[in-house]
Amino acid sequence: MADDATMTFNALILPDEIAKTLTGLTYGYTPADTTEGWYYKIVDVTTTSGNLISTETFLQKGTTAAGVDVGATMPAIVVSDKVKFLFIKHTGYRDNGSTANTADSIYICFDGGTAAHDLEDAVEIGPGESWFAKFNGVTVDDIHVISGVKAAGGTGGNKIQAIVAAVIDDL
């Protein structure tokens, strides 16, 4: 269970006239085998489209977050690795972590194309919001992000600090 992701949330959706409160919703993801591992990073989403996940090292299932022996190597992410689970939190701050950023959203595309604030099928994550999904075959190189003005209002002027957690299948 130490490698699992578990989220619980409540939601109030729809207009007041037909509002429905959904409570106790849960979602979980467990890495399938030892080739799947956790990636966690504070990422500065820039005003230029780029890969959300860096090609760097990450923790595979069965490893411990307590650290790695000096001289030991950890698996490296490559652009063809598969992202199995992805969680993104817009912290509501610029890249310095202390200046509020309530004007800009994070825009994400999953087809390897260029992320943009006006991309029709982009996912928008506003200040203080979070988003997650489970994927079947999207690669690290398919997930691109950019900072832009909320509600597709234009090109972003500031970097956004985001928390990114993912389970990656090291192929």
C-alpha positions, 0 to 999 in steps of 0.5 A: 500500500505504500506505493499506492495513490489514494484520493478522496474528494467532495464535489458540488456540481450543476446549477443551484436549481438542480445541484447534486452533492457528491461526497466520499468519492475516492480514486486509487492507483497502484503501480502494476509491477516493478517497472512502474515508479513514482515521479514527483516534482515542483514544476515551473510551467512556462509561457512556452509549450514544453514537456511536463515531465523531465527526462530525469531519475525517478523512484521505481516500485519497491524503492524507498523515498528515504534516499539512494546509496551514494553511487547507486543509480536510479532508472532514468525517464526517457521520452518514450516511457509511458505515463500511467497516472498523472496528478497536477496541482496549480499552486496559485503561485508564480515560479518563486513560490511566494508571489500569487498567480491568480490570473493564469491557468495551466493548459495541457495537451496529450497528443504531442502537439503544441500546448496553447491557451486556445487549443480546443481540446486542452485541459485547463487547470486554474489557480488552486485547482488540481486534475488527475487521470489514469492513462493507457498509452500516453508517453512522456513526450506526448504531454505538453503544458503552457501557462496562459490567461484563465478561461483561454483569455490569452498568452500567459505572462508568468510562470506557474508553480505546479506540483506534479506526481506521476506513475511512469512505466520505465520501458 
